[in-house]
Each structure stands twice: as structure tokens, then as C-alpha cells.
């Protein structure tokens, strides 16, 4: 065990970007690793289902150029979690392609480990038969073989174990498929002999970049320092600082329990964690604890296509229309459904989102006073794109020319900022798999592949 390891997290998601000066300051502080999370389910199931990245290729490459050069130039590992955003084979290969391109352009050499997180359908079906699957929440249905066969591939969140195994062979770059967000950071600390609880707790803080600082942002760098019995965090940008409140608040971020954090094979208990202001910009954390679960569960994620979407964005400022907006929307919907009565009602859905009135809160909005203007989104999801487009067009034209009491305009009271007004979005996905699966240990479902690049060429 070394006395101290330093982990530089450049940003909350690879491709979000970070200030060059902050990163360069972080490198001057001599980190032992650069680790960055690249994934999230925050944006919903579309990225996983469609096999596309969370960020653009250009943005990802821009970040990776700086990270790869710094990693190789300083002979410290670069670890990427949840490659491509969702961490499936297609996303991981997308990330590999960008890294290989950078290595070729710069004529660099690197030993690379890839940890695949794709789970075969047959293995999940067998677990269903063995009663080893349970949903993540009460609002999630039972997993069936039919659902699995409709799903565009299944990934699982890896814990620290596969990443630790990869680190043992001293690679330059580790590209992880879908990973539990703290795992890449935790793995580096555990590999170097540091406390497992503190390593995971530090990972929980670092995975969002400088979001734990004041002012907080996911688009800046944060440094984590692991020592025996504690870890410390500080931003590398002098305009930010970590405080006891900001770090403790981030500890409780995105959890269903105030101080219990469950992950693959672990339960992290932060009830007695102690947060200490070491200096004006640095917070030290001690006394986090962890225990292994009796059974080892990994979280499965999968998405399936359920519909196609077309939408229109418009603006309304007529106070007479706004005063009776939801009733008019209901009447317009009824008229359009009658016009398309030959279609099966179950094959399409019509939705109005009224921003400025209750577009965010919906029925929970406490203040329904009439504003001066409202932005409205007409959304139709349907069995086919043609059906969605036809119904959405009818909704838009019916609404625009709908006659309501007191109306003076004859040409419509809907302002359309874009032409064409009707936007075909394409396929709509839902999370079909959001379940826990029992496995023998943290290594069982994850495979590690090695390859080497010498002077820009894959060998």
C-alpha cells in the first residue's frame, strides 16, 4: 500500500468538456490516475435503445485528446467508465474507435484493456427460470422472456472487481462498458490497498466532476486524494472551493436513502461519515463504512422500441385561449380522434405540454394563475412514423384554427417558431429491463479483452 494516491476527475461526463487551465493545474498536482465517468441513465432509455452516444463524437474526441496525451505523457492510467454513455458493445466500440484514431494521429503507443458489460439473453432467461431476478422498484414489472427478446441488448453495471483485475496487468488505458458510476474510482483506490468504504465514497463524489464544489458544475475538474483512514477532495479551478456542506450534500445526491448507498455486492453506510474543512478549498472525509451483501446482485439495463414520435412546438399569447387552454386541447384531441376513428386507439397517444402553465409539474402544479404567454408542445406517439406524423399534423392544424368563444383572429392564434413546424423524432424507447440479477461474484458476467497500439497502429 502506498501512503497516498491522487485521482483527477476532469468532468462529470466524458465529452462535457472542462477548462484547459483547470486540467493543466490538476496535472501539475501530479495525479496517479485520470478517471472519468462517461455514462448515465438520466436522459432516459433512448441512447441505450438506439445505440447512440450521450455526447457528440466531436466533443468526446476533444476531451479524449487531452486525456490520452496527458495519461501517456505522464505514464499514469486513464480509466473510462460506461463508455459511450450507455456502455453497451456499440457504445464501447465507438469509444475505442475514437481512442484508436487519436493514437494513430499522434503516433502514440498504449496497452489497452476493454471490459465488456453486455449480458447474453440466454443467461438472463436462465436467471428468470431460477428466480434470481427482481425489479429495481415497485413500479417496474416482472421480467419475462418475451420482454427480453424485444430488448435491444442488455448491459449490466459492473462493480470494482473487473476493473481491479484489469489494473493488475498495468494497462495504459482501461475502457469499461456499463459501470456503476463510482466503480472505476473505487477500483483504483482498492487496488492500491486503500479502505474499500472510503474508495467507494470518494468515487461517489468524483464521478460528477466539480459538482461537489461551490459553485458546482459537472464541466470542471476535481481532485480526490486517498490516504490511510481518509480522503480529501478539492477543485483544481481557483474560482471554486469544496465546503463541508457542498461535499456532504453531494454525498446524499441521487439516492433513495439519506445515507445508505447500495451498489454491486456492497452496501455503503455513510451515517457516521465525518466531513472536515481542511483548508478554504479542501474537505476531508473519514469514518465511512461498507459491508458486502449476502448475495451479489448486478443491475441490468435494457431498452426496447415502443413507438414513433412527431411533435410541434408553438407559442400562445391570446389571453382568451390561455384562460381555457386545457379544455380547448381536450376538444381538439376529441375531434382528431374522431377524424381518425378507423385507427385503433391503442396504437397512438396524444399529449400536450404547456410550458409556462404546468409543463413541468403537470397536475402537481400549485399555481395555475394564467400567464401572459405559454409555449406548447403537441406530441404524438404512434405505432408508425407515418401515423404519428399524420395525427400530429391534424392536431396542429385543428388547434391553430379552432374556434373558441370571443376569438377575433381568423388566421390562427398559434405562433410557430420553426418551419417545417412538424418534427419527426423517430423511434421511442422505454426501459424494458431495469432489474437486479443474482450472480456468483463481481467477475462472473464481465469479460476483459486486451490489445496494444504501437506507434499508432493496432498490433
N, C-alpha and C positions, 0 to 999 in steps of 0.2 A: 504494500500500500504506500503510495506517495503521500506527502504531507498535505498537498493541495492540488486540485485541478480546477481549471477555469474553462468555462464553456461560453462561447459567444453565439448568441441567437440574433441574427441580423434583422429579422422581421417576423410578423405573425404568420404569414403565409408566403411561401416562395413565389415571387412574381409581384408581390405587393410593392416592392421597392423599399429603399432605405437611403438616408443621406450618406453620400460618399464620405464626408468628413467624420461622421459618427462611426462608420465601419473602419475607417483608417485608424481612428483613435482606439477602437476596440482591438485592432491588430497590434497596435503599439503596446497594448497592455498584455501581450504575449499569451493568448488563449491556448489551451491544449487541444481544442476541437472547435469546429464550426458546425453547429447543428441547427437545422431549420425544419419546421413543420410545413408541409405543402398541401394539407388536406383539411376538409371539413364537410359535415352534412348540413351546415347552416343554410346553404342555398337550396336545400331540398334534394329530391331524388334525380333531377334531370341529368346532372353531369355523370352520375353513375350509369343511369339507364341509357343515355345517348352515347356514352363512351367519349366524352369531350372533357377538356380541362377546365378548371375554375378560372384560370387566368389565360391571357393570350400567350402564344408561343414567343412572341417578341419580348414581352415582359419577363417571362420565365428565363429566356436566354440572357437578357440584360442582367438579371440578378446572378444567374449561374456563372456568367463570365467572370465576374468579380470574385465570387465564392470559390470557384475552381482554381483560379490563378492564385488566390491567397492561400488556399489549402495546400496546394502542391508546392508553392514557393516557400512556405514556412514549414513544410513537412509535418502537417497536422491533419487528422482525418476530417473529411466532410461527410456528414450523415444527413440524409434527406428522409423525412417521414411522410407516409401517404403520398407517394409520387403521383404527380399529375392531378392531384386533388382528391380523387376517389380511391386510388391505389389498386385498381384492377389491372389486368395484364396490359390492356390497351393504354392505360394512363402511365403505367410504369415504363413501357416501351417508348412512349412519347418522350418521357424524361431522359431515358437512356440515349435516345437519338440526339437530343439537344446537347447532352454532355459529350457524346462522341464527336459531334460536329465542332464543339469548342476545342476539344483536344486535337482534332485534325487541323483546324485553322491555326492553332498556336504551336503545333508540332510538339505536343506535350505527351508525357508517359504517365500512366496510372494503373494501379491494381484496383479492380472494381469488384465489389460484391453486390449482388442483387438478391433481395429476399422477396419471393413471390407470396402473395396473400390470397390467391384465388383458390376457392374450395370446390371440389368436384360435386356436381349434383347428387351423384350416387352416394357419396359419403353423408350428405345431409339427409337424404331419403332414409338411409340406414339408421341414422340417429332418430328420425321421427318414429321409425318402427321400434326402436329400443327405448322410446320415451325419454330421450336425452335433450329435447328441445323445449324451451319455454320462451314466451313472448317477453319483450322488454317492458311492457306496461299493460294495464288492464284494457286500454283502448286498442290493443293490437290483437288481431285474430289468430286463430290456430294455423300453424303452417302445415300445408298439405303437399303431396307430390304434384298435384295439378298446378299449384301456385309456383312451385319450383321450376316446373317445365315452361312456364310462361315468363320466367325471370331471365333478364339479360346477363346472366352470370352472377355469382355470389362471391363476395370477399369477406374476410374476417379481420378484425383488429388484432394485430399481434402485440404481445407484451414485450418485456425486455429480453427474454431468453434468446430468440433467434438473432437479435442484434448483438448480444454479448458473444454468441457463438461466432458471428462474423468478425467481430473485433479481435478475436483470438488469433486470426491469421494476418493481422496488421495491414488491412487494406488502406488505400488512399481515400477511396470514396465508397460509401455504402448507400445504395438506393433501396429504400424499403417500400414495398407495396403498402396496403392499408395498415396503419399502425394506430394503436391507442396513443393519443396525442403526446402524453408525457413520456412514452416508452423510449424513444431514441435518446433523450436527455438522461433519463434514469439509467439506461443501459450503460452509458459511458461512465457514470459515477459508480455503479455497482461493479463494473468490470475492473475499475481501479481500486476496489476494496472499500468504498465508502458505504455508509449506512444506507440500507435499502429504502427506508422510510423517507429520509432526507433527500435521497436521489430522486424518488418519485415526486415528492413535494416540490423540489426545485424544477423538475420537468413540468409540473402543473403551472408554475409561474412563467418559465421561459418560453413555453410553446406559443404564447401570444405576443412575443416580442415585447416592446416597451409599453404595452397596455397596462402593466402594473405600475407605471411611473406617473408622475404629475408634471405637465399634462400628459395624459395617456394616449398612446397610439399604437396600432399594430404595424406601422410603417417606419419603425426605427429600431435601433439595436439595444440589447440589454445583455449584461454580463452576469453570469452566475459563477460563484466560487464555492466549491465544496471543500470543507475541512473536516477533521475529526470532530464529530458532535455538533456540527452546524453547517449552514450555508449562508452566503450573503448574495445580494443582488444589487446592482447599480446600473443606471443608464450610461451609455458612453457619450451621449449628447449632452453638453453642459447646460442646455436650456431646460432639461428635465431633471427630476430627482425622484428617488423612491422614498416613501414615508411608511411608517408603521401602518397607517390607515390604508394607503394605496395597495400595499403588498398583502395585507390581511384581507382587504376587500376582494382582491383578485383570487386569493385562496378559495373564497366562497363562490366564485364565479362559475356559472354553468353547472350547478349541482342540484340534485333533488333533496339533499340533506345538508344542514348547515356545516357539519364538519366531518362527515363520513364520505369518502370517495372510493367507489368500487371500480376496479379495473380487472384485466385478465389475471385471474389467480390471486388477486390481492384485495385487501380492504385497508385503505389508508385512513387512519384516525388522526384528525387534526384538532381534537377538542382541547388538548393541553399544549398546543404549539405556542411558542413564545416568540414574539416579534420585538426586536430591539433596534432602535435607531443608532447605528454605529457612528455615522457622521451625517452631515447635512444631506447627502445624496445616497447613502447606503443603508440597507436594512439587513440585519442578521436574524436568522430563524433557527430555533432549537426545539427539541422535545417532541417532534412528530413521531408517531408510531405506526407500525404496519403489522398485519398478520396475513398468513396465507389462508385462502379459502379451503374448506373441506373438499370441495370438488372444483376442478378447474374448468371455468367457462370462458369461451370466446364469443364476442359479439359478431353476429353475421349481418351483412347488409346486402340487399339486392333490390333491383327496381324492374318494373315491367311497364310496358306501354299500355295505357288505358283509353286514350282518346287523342283527338287533334284539336288545336285551338286557333281561333281567329278572334282578334279584338280591335276595338276602335277607341281612341282617346279623344274626348271632346270637352268643351268648356261651356258652362251655362251662367248667365248673369241676369236673366229675367226674374225679378222677384215673385211674379205670379207663378211661374213654373217652379221655382225653388220652394215656394210655400206648399206645393202639393206634389213634390218630386216623386216620392216613393209610390204614391197612388198612381201617378201617370206611368211610371215604369211598369207597375203591375198590369195596367190596362194595355200598354204596348206589348208586353210579353204575352198576355192572353190573346191579343189579336194575331200576333205572329204564330203562336202555337196553333190557333185555329186555321190559319192560312196553310200551315204545313201539317195538317191533321193526318195526312196519309203516312207520315213518318211515325215510327214507334217512339213514344215519349221517353222511353228508357235510353234511346240512342243519342240524345243530346241534352245539354244543360245550358241555361241562360242565366247570366249573373251580371248585376250592376254594382259597381264600386264607386261610391260617391265621396271623393276626396274633398275635404273642407266641411263635410257634414258628419259622416260617420264611416268614412272609408277605411280607417284604421281599426276602430273599436267595434264597428258593427252594432249589434243590438245592445252592447255593453256601454255605448257612448252615453255619458250622463248629461251632456249639454247638447240639446237638439235645437238650439236657437238658430234662426235662419241667417246664414252668412250672406255676404254680398255676391260671392261667386263660388261655384263648385266645379271641380274637374271630375268628369265622369268617365269610367271605363266600362264599355259594353264588352262582355266576354262571353263567347260561346265555345263550349267544348262538345265535340260530337264524334261519332263513330268513324267518320272520314273527314279529310280536309275539305273536300268539296261541300259536304253537308254543313260543316262549321262555317265556311265562307258564305254560303247561301243564306243561312239563318242570320248570321251577324249582319250581313248587308241589309236584310229585311228589318232587323231591329233598328239599325242606324237610320234608315230612310223613314221608317214609321215614326220613330221618336222625333226626328227633325221636323216632320210635317204634321205632327199630332195636334189636333185642335182642342184646346182647353179653354175653359171659361175666362174671358177677359183678354185673350190673346189679341194683339194688334198687328204683329208681324205676319206676313203671308209667305215669307220665303224661308222660314225656319229660325229657331232660337238656339241653335247648337253651333258653336264655333269649333271648327276642325283645324288643328294646327299643322297637320301633315296631309300630303297628297302622294300616293293614294291614302285614303282615310282608313281603309280596312287592311289590317296587317295579319297575314297568315303566319302564325308562330311555328306550326309543325306539331310533332308528336308531344304528347303529355305523358309523363311518367309518374308512378306512385311507388313508395317503398312497399314492395311485396314481401320482403324478408327484412325483419328488424327484430331478430331473436337471439337468444343465447343458446349455444350448443356446448354440451359437456364433452371434453376431450381428456386424454390421458395426462397430458402436460403441455407446457407452453411451446414445445418444439414440434409436436405431432403434425400440425397442419401446414407448416411453413417450410418451404424448400429454399436452399441457398445455392445460387449459381455464381461462378467466378469467371471473369475474363480480364484480359490485360490489353492495354493500349500502349504501344511503343512508338514514340515519335509521331503520334497522330494516327497510327494505323493499328487496327484491331488484330491481335495475334492469336 
